[in-house]
């Protein structure tokens, strides 16, 4: 995997109906290097993103399905990322997956499998009562400067017919380095406001800590890397997957009227305002609707 195009594969999957019958879907990703030694691995950490397109003409074509941060020069890594809420991105059963990182990075050798488990409604399998059936893209990231929050307008929506549950699903990471260490080493917070009164927030307090990522080896961080892998980062660690942040907002939405969601990101409890070299927030966020299986 290298260059502007990354690595691309078109795969035939089970039918959409069959995929939606599973209560648990995961990305099983491994990352290795061209040679048999660590010195053939890229010297720096980079973001890897996975995009999926199952219909070129569909508005969900090209959305992000998964995200990882590479290790510092370690050729063995394997991670499971839960993506069940993102099943509606599979709009057909023939999908093209594109995995890429920055084009100037040295090559990696990835391997990816989709794991389906917990077949709903079958004896001895999952007892899950809902399935995700519809998805709306919400907000994306951008340059983390004083105009960061001005780009976000309230998103208005109507809950689709048949929905019984609503969730906000987002993947957010901070990168770059201004005079405050933003967005890689500074603590940022991210806020969703539902209907003007219900606030959902997440603060990446691990960022900038001396052992923040070393302390997460048991959570999947690749141990004993080179470089500064030990330090905590803004929503991520070197040599680890980035898991989606999933929040159930069913009780906060109106199923009969128009709803509104706002988003903003803060540094030190207010709008970021760096003097130089502003960082960047990579964010994909979605509104996911579930229906009853019973």
N, C-alpha and C positions, 0 to 999 in steps of 0.2 A: 504494500500500500504506500503510494508515493505520488506526488504531483497534484495538479489541479483536479483531475478526474477521480483520484482515489481508487477504490476498488468497487466494481459494480457486478451484481449478480441478479438475474431474473429467476424467480423460483415459483413453482406451482405448489400451492398450499391446499389444505382441505377446503371444502366449500365454506363460504362466509357463515352460513347457518351452523355448520358443524363447529367452526372455530368459536362461535359465540356460546356454545354449550359447555365450554370449559371455564372453570372458576379461577384458574391460575395459569397465567402465561408469563414466561420468563425468557430473557435473552441470555444465552450461555455463550460468553465471549472469551476467547483466549488470545493472548498477544505474545508473539515471539519475534525473533530477529533473523536476518538472513543467514547468519553463521551459527556455529555451535558454541561460541563464546560471547560473554557480555560485551566485549569491545566492538562487536559488530552491531550493537544496538545504538539508537539515537542517543546523543549525549544530553539532550534537554527534554524536559517534560512538555507535552503538548496536549491540547484537547482533541479528542476523537469524537466525531458525531456520526450517527447513523440516521439516514433519511429513507423514507419509504414512499413509493408511488405505485398504486394498484390500478390507476386509471388516469391517463395523461390529461384528460379533460375535466377531472374532478377537482374541486377547490381544495381538497385535502392532500392532493398530490404534492410530494416533496416536504411534508412535515417531518419534524424530528421524532424518532422513535426511541433512541438511546444515546447516552453520552458517557464517556470515560475520560480519565486523565492518565496519560502514559506514565510508566515508571522512569526513573533516572537509570538508564543503562542496565536494566535487568530483563532477561529474555524469557522469564517464566511468570505468567500471570493468568488467572482465570477468575471470572466474576459472573454472578447471576444477578440480573436486574429484573425486578418485577414490573411488568408493563400491562397487566390485565385491563386497567381503565382505558388504555389506548387502543384496544381491539377495534373500535370503529374506524381507525385509520386504514384497516384492511377492507377496502371498498369492493374488492373482488378477490378471487383466489389465485390470480397470477400477479405477482408483485415484484417490482424492481427495488433492490436494496442498494444504497450507495453509502459507503463508509469512507470518511476522509478526515485528514488533519491538515495543518498548514502545508502548502505545497513545497516549501523549502526544507522540510524536515527529512532526515535520513529515513530509509524505508523500514516499515514494520511488516510483520507477517501475521495477519489476523485470521481467526477462524470463528465463525458464528453459527449457532444453532438456535432454533426456536423450540422451547419446551412447553408443551400443552399438558396439563394435569388437572385432576379434579373434575371428571365428567359429571355435570349436574344431572340430577334426577335418576342416577343409576345406583342401585343398591351397593353399599360399601364405598361409595364415592362421595363427592362433595354435597353438602346440604345447603349450599348457597341458594338464596331465594331471589336474587336479582342478577341481571346481566347488563353490561353497558351496550347500548344500541345506537346512540347518537353522540356526536362530538362537535363542538364549535371552538375554533382557535380564538384565544383571547388576546393577550398582550405579549409583545416581544421585547427584548432588551435593547441596549444601545450604549452610546458613550455616557459615562457616569460623570456628568458635569452639571452646571447650574441649570441647564435647560432639560435635564433628563426627564423630569416629571411633567414638563409642559407638553410632551408629545402624547400623553395618555389622556384620552377622552373617555367619559363613562360609556360602558358597553351596555346596551339595552337588549333584552331578550324575553321571549315568551317560552315557557316550559312546553315542550312538544307533547302532543296527545299520547297518552299511554305511559308517560314517565311517572315513576314512583319515588325516585331518588335522584339527587343532584350533587355532583362533586366538582371541586376545583382541583385540577391536577397541573402541577408546574415543576419545571426543572430550572434552577437558577444557580449560576456560578459567577463569581467576580474575578476579573483578570486585569493585568496591567499594574502600573505603579506610578501614582502621582506623589506629591510630597507627603501625603498621609499613608502611603502604602496601598492606596486603593487602585483597582479593586481586589488584588490578590491577598494582601496581608492586613487589610482593614476590616473592621466589623461593620457589615451593612445589615439593614433590616428591610423586609419586604412585606407590604401590606395590601390586602384585598378588603374592600369595603362593600358589603352586600346591602343593597337598598338603603344606603345612607346611615345605617346604624349598627350593623354587625361587622366588626373588624376581625379579620384573621391575619395574624402576623407571624413572621419567622425571622429570628435574628441569628446570624452566623457568628456566635461568640467564640468559636474555636479559632477564628482567623488571627494570625500573628502570635499565637502561643508557641512557646519553645518546643513542646513535645506533643502538640495537638494532633499531628497525624501519626506519630510513632505510637501514641496511645490507642490508635484505632486499628492496629494490626489484627486484632481478634475480630474486627468487623470487615476484614477483607483487604486492608491496605497491604501492598506487597512489601515485606520487610527487607531490611539490609540493603537499601538502594544506595546509589551514590548521591552526591549533591545535598541539597537542603530539604530532603523529603520529610524530615522529622517535623518541620514547622507546620502549624495549623494554617489552613487557607480558608478563603471566603466561600464556603459551601462545597468544598471538594478537598481531596488529598491526592497526591501523586500515587499512581499505581492502584486506582480504585474506580469502581463504577460510581455514577451519580444517580442515586435513587430518586424517583419522582416524589414530590411532596403532595400528598393527597389529603384533602379536607372535605368532609361531608357537610354540605350547606343546605340540606333538604329542609330543615326547620326554619331556615332564614329566607327562603324564597316563597313567592306567592304563585300558586299553581293556576290561578284564575286571572291574574293581571300581569302587566308588563313589569319586569324586574330590571335592576340596574347594578352593575359592578364597576367599581373604580379600583385602580392600582396606583401605588407610588412606592418608590424606594428611597431610603434615607441613609445618611452617614451621620453618626452622632445625633440621631434624633431629628435631623433636619435635611433640607435639600443639599446635595453635594455641591461644593463650590471650589474645586481645585484651582490653584494658580497656574499649574503647568502639567503637561503630560497626563491628561485625564485617562482613567482606566475604562474598562468596558464590562457591562453586565450581559452575559449570554443567558437569555430566558426564552423558553417556550412555555406557554400556559394554555390550558384548555378548560372548557366547561363540558363536563361529561354527564349524560343523562342515562339513567338505568330504568329498566322495566321489570316487573314481577315475573317470575318463572312459574308461579302457581296459578 
